[in-house]
Structure formats: structure tokens, C-alpha cells
């Protein structure tokens, strides 16, 4: 309850003097008298005050403030926000530039920062990421480097600094490497796993060229070295989307912390080897993980062992506002301006969050609504092939978020090409045993073209006719009407073609296929006179592997 409302309540009771009311509420006697006179002048008694909100009661008793004409020029907050994204740009630097540009009409630094922070609160909200203990390990390289001096030649090389952080506890690991090649990435990740003494369920890097053969928003493809690392440790990898640092904010902050509390302390030292640098980093790393949190009890090392505290949500429009809490044995109520804006059941679970869906922005609610059941239901509305691909993504991925992101890629293809083309592309993807968005994106471009079986190729058929392999030509033509034929392994398809050619010769006799003598093969080029059956089989196998959509299962 506000002091204004509480003062009116005590005045209405009449049991206390103005001096006693002031002492009880921590205000002066004159302030109590002023409130009483303002209430009489406005005709507000306690009964009316009970029906008004704090803002309405304040407006009834006090005249609205009159804005003064300011001689200061407002800064361009949008420009400030864009400039802050650049490396090394700070509010202090931008304020100095603003002051030079508007000399005599510029705000002081404190007012400049406060106005920008108020403006920034109205921007797009970031969705809270809930991190469970042992679930995710975020990894990245810092932008700053450390010089290493060659003691023999005096050559200076820049060492790269690798940073890893656990999502739930912020437990941080750092080390220096000679470069950011794939071997350095893998060795650093192995060092991080040894440092934390365990393996998380999900590894979250960005998408560097050293690790990814193909960067993609939905289904990036990793090099074999990273795949083997994940298979060895039994961990799934979920790279952050390109140019989306908010996918891995934990490691972005951890990089800043390492740069400020480790690299800044080492700026006056000279190192002659990576081993020497890593020993210095390891010593400061212990201090970093034991530094106490500013707003939470404990530190990173203690949080790694036990999480503490519980957090409750309020409507997103109140971000940055001051609210009051009313805590009982079973509930937590959030009050603002004498009105209850949120209520939660009291939860004693440490390190967790209680978030009501209605408190989130609409875009965040839409993101959370896509459960596996709803994704499968969406696929069934498109068609059976799309539903089958969605089920495969949700059931065969190592981590649920991998399947979820792949399904988002499917939805993007549906919006881009339409439901009919997406269904056809998923059917095509199933026929060639491809479940990736890249494969479906390729097939969506080919769906509207004339329907042609993937095994059928006009040039190949003409070559087989020239070789008088009529049985194989007939077999390929028949296969064009049976899409299931393309699902057979290469060896089985080749065996079927050979058997069809043998049956064809037995049926029509061997007089038209006298391969033994060159003179019995009229119409063939001279270079083909000595062409034998094993050579024909090898040529067919080579041509088959080069056909569009062919993937060999062996």
C-alpha cells in the first residue's frame, strides 16, 4: 500500500494524531496535514480512495506536473543502439561524440545513459532460456588474442582464446590455442569436458568453417571430426543459427568476463609459449569461478554444485519497473500500484523459473506452443509424406531441439513453395532416403518439372540401345513407373537389370547378340568392336552412380 493511501486510511480512522501518523509512516507532520487538505479540496474521502488506483488517487490530489521547456537536444537513441553493436563502442564514447556535436545543449553523461536505457526497454524482448543442470555446454572463441613471442627469433604470434560455459551454473573454462582450426576446436572441447568432469547432453557452438561443411539456419552439416567427437562422448551438437548471438548468450557473456577478468590481468605479461600462457589462464580461472555473484548468493563454483534461488514472471510490459511482492505460505503475489499483476504458487525449487504463458510476448508464446504433437499434427494437415518426415525428425534426433529446428525448416519451405510442393518434395525425399531440409529444398525445385523417374536418363538409354542391351532398356523403362524401385540398394538394382537382360536373350535367342566375334555386331563404332559384357557392366555401374538423385547404400 502506498503511503498516500495509508495516510488517508489512518486519517479516516481518527484514532491517531497527525504527529503519530507521520511517525508511523516515516513522514513529517506537515506532509500529513498537506495530504489531508488536498483530500478535502479534491472531495476525496476514504470510501472513494478505496475505489481508485494509486495513479488515479495521485492525480486527484495533486496537479499534473508541467513539463519545462528544455534547452537540451535529445540524442538519437536508434543511432546509439546501432553503434553499440560495433566492437569497442561504448556509451561513454557515444556521449563524448554527442557532446562535441551539440556543445552547450547536450545532456550530462548520467542523464544521457538513463534516457537511452529507458528507450531500450521498449525494444523487442528476449525470450528467457531455461537451462537445466548438465543440459548444455556453450563454446566459442574470444575476439581478443594474446601475443606469444618466439624466444629464438622474436617473432610474435597471436594465440586464440577458447571459452566454454555451462548454461545452468555459468561455470566457465578457458584455454589458449595456436589457431582456430578444427583440431584446436576439438582439443579445446575435450579440455572443457575434462575440466567440468562430465559430458552435457548438448554442445552449442556457432557455425565456424573449421567445424561445419555447410552452414544452415535449420540443419547445418558438421565435418566428420566433430561428428566423431560427439559419437565418442555421446553428446549431441546443436550449432547456433548464423548471425544469431542470442542463441548462445551464455558464452557471449562468458567471453566478456574472460576478457575482463583474465586477459586484462595478463596484458602486462610477456609469454613465450602456449603452455606458459595456459598455466597463467588456469590460475586466474580458479579465481574467476570463485568470484561472488553480485545479485545472487554464491559463485560459479558453488552454483556448479548447487543452484539457488527461484524466479517468478511478471507481464513483459513491466520489464524494468519496480513492483511489490506479497509472499504467503503457499503463494507469491506481485503488486504494482495497489493492483495485483501476477500470482504464482510458491516454489522452493532452487535455480528454477516459474513463467506464466500470458506474461510472455505473443512471439514467445507461439514459439513454445510448437510441441512434438502439434508439429506432427501440422505435418498431417500437409500430407502423409510430410507427417512421416516430421515424425522421423522428432524420433531419430539425438536431442529434441535438433528435431524442432529441422521442423521449422520444413515450415519455412511450406511457406515459400506451398503445401502441395512441400508434400511432393517430402515424398521425393523419402524415395531417395533423405531427411534433411537441404535435400527437400533441392527437390522442391524439381517437383514442378516433367515427371521423370530418377533412374531414367535418355542418354543412358540410347547408349544401352547402341550396345544392344535391350533387356536393360526395357527394365529401366518399366522401373520408371515404379517409384519403389529407386529404394533398392545399388547391388540389387544392378542384379535385376542383369537378370532382365539374360531373360531377354533367352527369350529372343542368341543370334541377335553374338558378342563373341566383332563381325557379328553391325552398326557399332570401331572403338566398340572389342566391347565385352564385363565392360558393359562396369560402364553401366559408372553411369548409374552419376544419375541425379542416386545415393549408393554401400
C-alpha positions as CSV (number, residue, x, y, z in Angstrom):
1,X,0.0,0.0,0.0
2,X,1.3,3.5,-0.9
3,X,2.0,6.0,1.9
4,X,-0.6,8.3,0.4
5,X,-3.4,5.7,0.6
6,X,-2.2,4.6,4.1
7,X,-2.3,8.2,5.3
8,X,-5.9,8.6,4.2
9,X,-6.8,5.3,5.9
10,X,-5.3,6.4,9.2
11,X,-6.9,9.8,9.0
12,X,-10.2,8.2,8.4
13,X,-9.8,6.0,11.5
14,X,-9.3,9.1,13.7
15,X,-7.5,7.2,16.4
16,X,-4.1,8.8,15.8
17,X,-2.9,12.4,15.7
18,X,-1.2,13.8,12.7
19,X,2.1,13.6,14.6
20,X,1.6,9.9,15.4
21,X,0.6,9.1,11.8
22,X,3.7,10.8,10.5
23,X,5.9,8.9,12.9
24,X,4.2,5.6,12.0
25,X,4.6,6.1,8.2
26,X,8.1,7.8,8.4
27,X,6.9,11.2,7.0
28,X,6.7,14.6,8.6
29,X,3.6,16.1,10.4
30,X,3.3,18.8,7.8
31,X,3.1,16.2,5.0
32,X,0.2,14.5,6.7
33,X,-1.5,17.9,7.0
34,X,-0.9,18.6,3.3
35,X,-2.4,15.3,2.3
36,X,-5.5,15.9,4.5
37,X,-6.0,19.4,3.0
38,X,-5.5,18.2,-0.6
39,X,-8.1,15.4,0.0
40,X,-10.7,17.8,1.4
41,X,-10.1,20.2,-1.6
42,X,-10.5,17.3,-4.1
43,X,-13.5,15.9,-2.3
44,X,-11.8,12.5,-1.8
45,X,-12.7,10.6,1.3
46,X,-11.6,7.1,2.3
47,X,-14.5,5.4,0.7
48,X,-13.7,7.0,-2.7
49,X,-10.0,6.4,-2.2
50,X,-10.6,2.6,-1.9
51,X,-12.1,2.5,-5.4
52,X,-9.2,4.4,-7.0
53,X,-5.9,3.0,-8.2
54,X,-2.7,4.6,-6.9
55,X,-2.3,6.6,-10.2
56,X,-5.8,7.8,-10.1
57,X,-5.6,8.8,-6.4
58,X,-2.3,10.7,-7.1
59,X,-3.9,12.5,-10.0
60,X,-7.0,13.6,-7.9
61,X,-4.9,15.0,-5.0
62,X,-2.0,16.6,-7.0
63,X,-2.0,18.7,-10.1
64,X,-0.1,17.1,-13.0
65,X,3.4,18.3,-13.4
66,X,4.0,20.9,-16.1
67,X,6.9,20.0,-18.4
68,X,9.6,22.6,-18.6
69,X,11.0,23.8,-21.8
70,X,14.4,22.2,-22.1
71,X,17.4,23.7,-23.8
72,X,18.9,20.2,-24.3
73,X,18.7,18.3,-27.5
74,X,17.5,14.7,-27.4
75,X,20.1,12.2,-28.5
76,X,19.3,9.8,-31.4
77,X,18.6,6.7,-29.5
78,X,18.2,4.5,-32.6
79,X,21.7,5.6,-33.8
80,X,23.1,4.9,-30.4
81,X,21.6,1.4,-30.4
82,X,23.1,0.6,-33.8
83,X,26.5,1.9,-32.9
84,X,26.7,-0.1,-29.7
85,X,26.7,-3.3,-31.7
86,X,30.1,-2.4,-33.1
87,X,33.1,-3.9,-31.4
88,X,34.7,-1.5,-28.8
89,X,31.9,1.2,-29.0
90,X,30.7,2.2,-25.5
91,X,28.1,4.7,-24.2
92,X,31.0,6.8,-22.9
93,X,32.4,7.2,-26.4
94,X,29.0,7.9,-27.9
95,X,28.2,10.5,-25.2
96,X,31.5,12.3,-25.9
97,X,30.7,12.4,-29.7
98,X,27.2,13.7,-28.9
99,X,28.6,16.4,-26.6
100,X,31.0,17.6,-29.2
101,X,28.3,17.7,-31.8
102,X,25.8,19.6,-29.6
103,X,28.1,21.7,-27.4
104,X,26.2,23.6,-24.7
105,X,22.9,21.7,-25.5
106,X,23.9,18.2,-24.6
107,X,22.8,16.2,-21.6
108,X,25.3,15.2,-18.9
109,X,26.6,11.6,-19.1
110,X,24.3,10.3,-16.4
111,X,21.1,11.7,-18.0
112,X,22.4,10.5,-21.4
113,X,22.7,6.9,-20.2
114,X,19.4,7.0,-18.3
115,X,17.4,8.2,-21.3
116,X,18.9,5.5,-23.5
117,X,18.1,2.8,-21.0
118,X,14.5,4.0,-20.8
119,X,14.3,3.9,-24.6
120,X,15.9,0.5,-24.9
121,X,13.3,-1.1,-22.5
122,X,10.7,-0.7,-25.2
123,X,12.5,-2.7,-27.7
124,X,11.9,-6.3,-28.6
125,X,12.0,-8.7,-25.6
126,X,14.5,-11.6,-25.5
127,X,12.9,-14.9,-24.6
128,X,14.3,-16.4,-21.4
129,X,16.2,-19.6,-22.0
130,X,15.7,-22.1,-19.2
131,X,18.9,-24.1,-18.7
132,X,18.8,-27.4,-16.8
133,X,21.9,-28.6,-14.9
134,X,24.1,-30.7,-17.2
135,X,22.0,-29.9,-20.3
136,X,24.1,-27.5,-22.5
137,X,27.7,-26.5,-22.8
138,X,28.2,-23.3,-24.9
139,X,31.5,-22.9,-26.6
140,X,33.1,-20.1,-28.6
141,X,36.4,-18.2,-29.3
142,X,37.0,-14.7,-27.8
143,X,37.7,-11.8,-30.1
144,X,40.8,-10.7,-28.2
145,X,44.1,-12.6,-28.7
146,X,47.3,-12.8,-26.7
147,X,50.7,-12.3,-28.3
148,X,53.2,-15.2,-28.0
149,X,56.9,-14.3,-28.6
150,X,59.3,-16.8,-30.1
151,X,62.3,-16.7,-27.8
152,X,64.7,-17.6,-30.6
153,X,63.5,-15.4,-33.5
154,X,61.5,-12.8,-31.7
155,X,58.5,-13.5,-34.0
156,X,55.1,-12.6,-32.4
157,X,52.1,-14.9,-33.0
158,X,48.6,-14.3,-31.7
159,X,47.2,-17.0,-29.6
160,X,43.4,-17.6,-29.7
161,X,41.4,-17.9,-26.5
162,X,38.7,-20.6,-26.3
163,X,35.8,-20.2,-23.8
164,X,33.2,-22.7,-22.6
165,X,30.4,-22.2,-20.1
166,X,27.7,-24.4,-18.6
167,X,24.2,-23.0,-19.1
168,X,22.7,-23.6,-15.6
169,X,25.7,-22.6,-13.3
170,X,27.8,-20.3,-15.6
171,X,30.8,-22.5,-14.6
172,X,33.5,-21.2,-17.0
173,X,36.5,-22.8,-18.7
174,X,39.1,-21.1,-20.9
175,X,42.4,-22.0,-22.6
176,X,44.7,-20.7,-25.4
177,X,45.3,-22.4,-28.7
178,X,47.6,-21.6,-31.6
179,X,44.7,-21.1,-34.1
180,X,41.0,-21.8,-34.6
181,X,41.4,-24.9,-36.8
182,X,39.3,-27.9,-36.4
183,X,41.9,-29.7,-34.3
184,X,42.1,-26.7,-32.0
185,X,38.3,-26.7,-31.6
186,X,38.2,-30.4,-30.8
187,X,41.1,-30.3,-28.4
188,X,39.6,-27.3,-26.6
189,X,36.2,-29.0,-26.2
190,X,37.9,-32.1,-24.9
191,X,39.8,-29.9,-22.3
192,X,36.5,-28.3,-21.3
193,X,34.8,-31.7,-20.7
194,X,37.8,-32.8,-18.6
195,X,37.6,-29.6,-16.6
196,X,33.9,-30.0,-15.7
197,X,34.4,-33.7,-15.1
198,X,31.4,-34.8,-17.2
199,X,29.6,-34.7,-20.5
200,X,26.5,-32.5,-21.2
201,X,23.6,-33.6,-23.3
202,X,24.0,-30.8,-25.9
203,X,27.0,-28.9,-27.3
204,X,26.3,-25.4,-28.6
205,X,29.0,-23.8,-30.8
206,X,28.5,-21.3,-33.5
207,X,29.0,-22.4,-37.2
208,X,32.7,-21.8,-38.0
209,X,34.1,-23.1,-41.2
210,X,36.5,-25.2,-39.3
211,X,33.6,-27.3,-37.9
212,X,30.8,-27.0,-40.5
213,X,30.9,-28.2,-44.1
214,X,27.7,-26.3,-44.7
215,X,26.3,-23.5,-42.5
216,X,22.5,-23.5,-42.4
217,X,19.8,-21.9,-40.2
218,X,18.0,-25.2,-39.6
219,X,20.2,-28.2,-40.4
220,X,23.9,-27.4,-40.6
221,X,26.3,-30.2,-41.6
222,X,29.3,-30.8,-39.5
223,X,32.7,-32.2,-40.6
224,X,33.5,-35.8,-39.8
225,X,35.9,-34.8,-37.0
226,X,33.2,-33.1,-34.9
227,X,30.8,-36.0,-35.6
228,X,33.3,-38.5,-34.3
229,X,33.9,-36.4,-31.2
230,X,30.2,-36.3,-30.5
231,X,29.9,-40.0,-31.1
232,X,32.8,-40.8,-28.8
233,X,31.5,-38.7,-25.9
234,X,27.8,-39.5,-26.6
235,X,26.9,-35.8,-26.9
236,X,24.6,-34.1,-29.5
237,X,25.7,-30.9,-31.2
238,X,23.2,-28.0,-31.9
239,X,25.0,-25.1,-33.5
240,X,23.6,-21.6,-33.0
241,X,21.9,-20.1,-36.1
242,X,24.2,-17.9,-38.2
243,X,24.3,-14.3,-37.1
244,X,22.1,-15.0,-34.1
245,X,24.2,-14.4,-31.0
246,X,21.1,-14.6,-28.8
247,X,21.1,-18.3,-29.4
248,X,24.2,-18.6,-27.2
249,X,24.1,-15.6,-24.8
250,X,25.7,-17.5,-22.1
251,X,29.0,-17.9,-23.9
252,X,28.8,-14.3,-25.3
253,X,28.7,-13.0,-21.7
254,X,31.4,-15.6,-20.6
255,X,33.7,-14.2,-23.3
256,X,33.3,-10.7,-21.9
257,X,34.0,-12.0,-18.4
258,X,37.2,-13.8,-19.5
259,X,38.4,-10.8,-21.4
260,X,37.9,-8.5,-18.4
261,X,39.0,-10.8,-15.5
262,X,41.7,-12.9,-17.2
263,X,43.0,-11.3,-20.4
264,X,43.0,-7.8,-18.9
265,X,45.1,-9.0,-16.0
266,X,47.6,-10.6,-18.3
267,X,48.1,-7.6,-20.6
268,X,51.4,-6.6,-18.9
269,X,53.0,-10.0,-19.1
270,X,55.1,-11.5,-21.9
271,X,54.6,-15.1,-22.8
272,X,57.0,-17.3,-24.8
273,X,54.9,-20.4,-25.2
274,X,51.3,-21.6,-25.2
275,X,52.0,-23.8,-22.2
276,X,53.1,-20.8,-20.2
277,X,50.1,-18.8,-21.2
278,X,47.7,-21.7,-20.3
279,X,49.2,-22.0,-16.9
280,X,48.5,-18.3,-16.2
281,X,45.0,-18.7,-17.5
282,X,44.4,-21.7,-15.4
283,X,45.4,-19.9,-12.2
284,X,43.1,-16.9,-12.9
285,X,40.3,-19.3,-14.0
286,X,40.1,-20.6,-10.4
287,X,39.7,-17.0,-9.1
288,X,37.1,-16.2,-11.8
289,X,34.8,-19.2,-10.9
290,X,35.1,-18.3,-7.2
291,X,34.3,-14.6,-7.6
292,X,30.9,-14.0,-5.8
293,X,27.9,-13.1,-7.8
294,X,26.6,-9.5,-7.5
295,X,22.9,-10.3,-7.3
296,X,22.8,-13.9,-6.3
297,X,24.4,-15.8,-3.4
298,X,27.4,-17.9,-4.0
299,X,29.7,-18.0,-7.1
300,X,30.1,-20.1,-10.3
301,X,32.0,-22.9,-8.5
302,X,29.3,-23.2,-5.8
303,X,26.5,-22.9,-8.4
304,X,28.1,-25.7,-10.3
305,X,27.5,-27.9,-7.3
306,X,24.1,-26.5,-6.1
307,X,21.8,-24.0,-7.7
308,X,20.0,-21.4,-5.5
309,X,17.0,-19.1,-5.8
310,X,13.7,-19.2,-7.7
311,X,12.4,-16.6,-10.1
312,X,8.8,-15.7,-10.9
313,X,7.5,-13.9,-14.1
314,X,5.5,-10.7,-14.4
315,X,3.8,-9.3,-17.6
316,X,6.5,-8.4,-20.1
317,X,5.3,-4.8,-20.3
318,X,6.6,-4.3,-16.8
319,X,10.2,-5.0,-17.6
320,X,12.4,-2.6,-15.7
321,X,9.5,-1.4,-13.4
322,X,9.6,-1.7,-9.6
323,X,7.0,-4.0,-8.1
324,X,6.0,-5.2,-4.7
325,X,5.8,-8.8,-3.5
326,X,3.3,-10.3,-1.1
327,X,4.5,-13.8,0.0
328,X,2.4,-16.2,2.0
329,X,3.0,-19.8,2.9
330,X,1.6,-21.0,-0.4
331,X,1.5,-18.1,-2.9
332,X,3.6,-15.2,-4.3
333,X,1.6,-12.2,-5.4
334,X,3.2,-9.4,-7.5
335,X,1.6,-5.9,-6.9
336,X,2.1,-2.7,-8.8
337,X,0.2,0.4,-7.9
338,X,-2.1,-1.4,-5.4
339,X,-3.1,-3.8,-8.2
340,X,-2.2,-7.4,-8.4
341,X,-0.4,-8.0,-11.8
342,X,0.7,-11.6,-11.2
343,X,0.2,-14.6,-8.8
344,X,2.2,-17.8,-8.6
345,X,2.3,-20.8,-6.4
346,X,5.3,-20.7,-4.1
347,X,8.0,-22.9,-5.4
348,X,11.0,-23.9,-3.3
349,X,12.9,-25.5,-6.2
350,X,16.3,-23.9,-6.4
351,X,17.7,-22.4,-9.6
352,X,14.4,-22.7,-11.5
353,X,11.9,-20.2,-13.1
354,X,8.1,-20.1,-12.9
355,X,6.8,-18.4,-16.0
356,X,3.1,-17.8,-16.9
357,X,2.4,-18.0,-20.7
358,X,0.2,-14.9,-20.6
359,X,3.2,-12.9,-19.3
360,X,5.2,-13.5,-22.4
361,X,5.1,-11.6,-25.7
362,X,3.0,-13.2,-28.4
363,X,6.0,-14.3,-30.4
364,X,7.4,-16.1,-27.4
365,X,4.1,-17.9,-26.7
366,X,3.9,-19.0,-30.3
367,X,7.4,-20.4,-30.1
368,X,6.6,-22.5,-27.0
369,X,3.3,-23.8,-28.5
370,X,5.1,-26.0,-31.0
371,X,5.2,-29.3,-29.2
372,X,6.1,-32.6,-30.9
373,X,2.4,-33.5,-31.1
374,X,1.4,-30.2,-32.7
375,X,4.3,-30.4,-35.2
376,X,3.2,-33.9,-36.2
377,X,-0.4,-32.6,-36.5
378,X,0.8,-29.8,-38.7
379,X,2.6,-32.3,-40.9
380,X,-0.6,-34.5,-41.2
381,X,-2.5,-31.4,-42.4
382,X,0.0,-31.1,-45.2
383,X,0.1,-34.7,-46.2
384,X,1.2,-38.2,-45.2
385,X,4.7,-37.8,-46.6
386,X,5.3,-34.6,-44.6
387,X,4.0,-36.2,-41.5
388,X,6.3,-39.1,-41.9
389,X,9.3,-36.8,-42.3
390,X,8.3,-34.8,-39.2
391,X,7.9,-38.0,-37.1
392,X,11.4,-39.1,-38.3
393,X,12.9,-35.8,-37.2
394,X,11.3,-35.9,-33.8
395,X,12.1,-39.6,-33.1
396,X,15.6,-40.0,-34.6
397,X,17.4,-36.8,-33.5
398,X,19.9,-37.1,-30.6
399,X,18.3,-34.1,-28.9
400,X,14.7,-32.8,-29.1
401,X,15.9,-29.2,-30.1
402,X,17.6,-30.7,-33.2
403,X,14.3,-32.1,-34.5
404,X,12.4,-29.0,-33.6
405,X,14.7,-26.8,-35.6
406,X,14.5,-29.2,-38.6
407,X,10.7,-29.0,-38.5
408,X,11.0,-25.2,-38.5
409,X,12.9,-25.6,-41.7
410,X,10.1,-27.7,-43.1
411,X,7.6,-25.0,-42.2
412,X,9.7,-22.4,-44.0
413,X,9.7,-24.5,-47.1
414,X,5.9,-24.8,-46.9
415,X,5.5,-21.0,-46.7
416,X,7.9,-20.5,-49.6
417,X,6.7,-23.2,-52.0
418,X,3.2,-24.1,-50.8
419,X,1.8,-27.2,-49.2
420,X,1.4,-29.2,-52.4
421,X,5.0,-28.8,-53.5
422,X,6.2,-29.5,-49.9
423,X,4.3,-32.7,-49.8
424,X,5.7,-33.8,-53.2
425,X,9.2,-32.9,-52.0
426,X,8.8,-34.9,-48.8
427,X,7.7,-37.9,-50.9
428,X,10.7,-37.5,-53.1
429,X,12.9,-37.1,-50.1
430,X,11.6,-40.4,-48.7
431,X,12.2,-42.2,-52.0
432,X,15.9,-41.2,-52.0
433,X,16.2,-41.6,-48.2
434,X,17.0,-38.0,-47.5
435,X,15.5,-36.4,-44.4
436,X,17.4,-33.1,-44.5
437,X,16.0,-29.7,-45.3
438,X,18.7,-29.3,-47.9
439,X,17.6,-32.4,-49.7
440,X,14.0,-31.2,-49.6
441,X,14.9,-27.7,-50.7
442,X,16.6,-29.3,-53.8
443,X,13.6,-31.5,-54.6
444,X,11.1,-28.6,-54.3
445,X,12.9,-27.0,-57.2
446,X,12.4,-30.2,-59.3
447,X,8.9,-31.1,-58.4
448,X,7.0,-28.9,-60.9
449,X,9.2,-30.2,-63.8
450,X,8.0,-33.0,-66.0
451,X,7.7,-36.2,-64.0
452,X,10.6,-38.4,-64.8
453,X,11.8,-41.4,-62.8
454,X,15.2,-40.7,-61.1
455,X,16.6,-43.9,-62.7
456,X,15.6,-42.8,-66.2
457,X,18.2,-41.0,-68.3
458,X,17.7,-40.6,-72.1
459,X,21.4,-40.5,-72.9
460,X,22.0,-43.7,-70.9
461,X,19.1,-45.5,-72.7
462,X,20.5,-44.5,-76.1
463,X,23.9,-45.9,-75.1
464,X,22.4,-49.1,-73.9
465,X,20.4,-49.5,-77.2
466,X,23.7,-48.9,-79.1
467,X,25.2,-51.7,-77.1
468,X,22.1,-53.8,-77.9
469,X,21.3,-54.3,-74.2
470,X,17.6,-54.2,-75.0
471,X,16.7,-56.1,-71.8
472,X,18.2,-53.5,-69.7
473,X,16.5,-50.7,-71.7
474,X,13.1,-52.4,-71.1
475,X,13.9,-52.9,-67.4
476,X,14.7,-49.2,-66.9
477,X,11.6,-48.2,-68.8
478,X,9.4,-50.4,-66.6
479,X,11.1,-49.0,-63.4
480,X,10.1,-45.5,-64.5
481,X,6.5,-46.4,-63.4
482,X,7.5,-47.8,-60.0
483,X,9.0,-45.3,-57.6
484,X,9.7,-48.0,-55.1
485,X,12.4,-49.4,-57.4
486,X,14.7,-46.4,-56.5
487,X,14.7,-47.5,-52.9
488,X,16.6,-50.7,-53.6
489,X,20.3,-50.8,-53.0
490,X,22.6,-50.4,-55.9
491,X,23.7,-54.1,-56.0
492,X,20.1,-55.3,-56.1
493,X,19.1,-52.9,-58.9
494,X,22.1,-53.9,-60.9
495,X,21.4,-57.6,-60.4
496,X,17.8,-57.1,-61.5
497,X,19.0,-55.4,-64.7
498,X,21.5,-58.1,-65.5
499,X,18.8,-60.8,-64.9
500,X,16.4,-59.0,-67.1
501,X,19.0,-58.8,-69.9
502,X,19.7,-62.6,-69.5
503,X,15.9,-63.4,-69.7
504,X,15.6,-61.2,-72.7
505,X,18.4,-63.1,-74.6
506,X,17.0,-66.5,-73.6
507,X,13.5,-65.3,-74.9
508,X,14.7,-63.9,-78.2
509,X,17.6,-66.2,-78.9
510,X,21.3,-65.5,-79.0
511,X,21.5,-64.9,-82.8
512,X,21.0,-61.1,-82.3
513,X,23.5,-60.9,-79.5
514,X,26.6,-62.7,-80.8
515,X,29.1,-60.9,-78.7
516,X,31.9,-63.4,-79.4
517,X,33.0,-62.1,-82.8
518,X,33.4,-58.4,-83.8
519,X,31.9,-59.1,-87.2
520,X,28.6,-60.1,-85.7
521,X,28.0,-56.6,-84.2
522,X,27.0,-54.5,-87.2
523,X,26.3,-50.8,-86.7
524,X,28.7,-50.4,-83.7
525,X,31.6,-47.9,-83.8
526,X,35.1,-49.4,-84.4
527,X,36.2,-48.4,-80.9
528,X,33.4,-50.7,-79.5
529,X,34.3,-53.8,-81.6
530,X,36.1,-55.4,-78.6
531,X,33.5,-54.3,-76.1
532,X,32.7,-57.3,-73.7
533,X,30.0,-58.0,-71.2
534,X,32.1,-57.2,-68.1
535,X,33.0,-53.8,-69.7
536,X,29.3,-53.1,-70.3
537,X,28.5,-53.9,-66.7
538,X,31.3,-51.6,-65.5
539,X,30.1,-48.8,-67.8
540,X,26.5,-49.2,-66.6
541,X,27.6,-49.1,-63.0
542,X,29.6,-45.9,-63.6
543,X,26.7,-44.2,-65.4
544,X,24.3,-45.3,-62.6
545,X,26.3,-43.6,-59.9
546,X,26.2,-40.3,-61.8
547,X,22.5,-40.2,-62.2
548,X,20.6,-37.4,-60.4
549,X,19.2,-38.3,-57.0
550,X,21.3,-41.5,-56.8
551,X,22.8,-42.4,-53.4
552,X,24.7,-45.6,-53.0
553,X,23.9,-47.5,-49.8
554,X,27.1,-49.5,-49.8
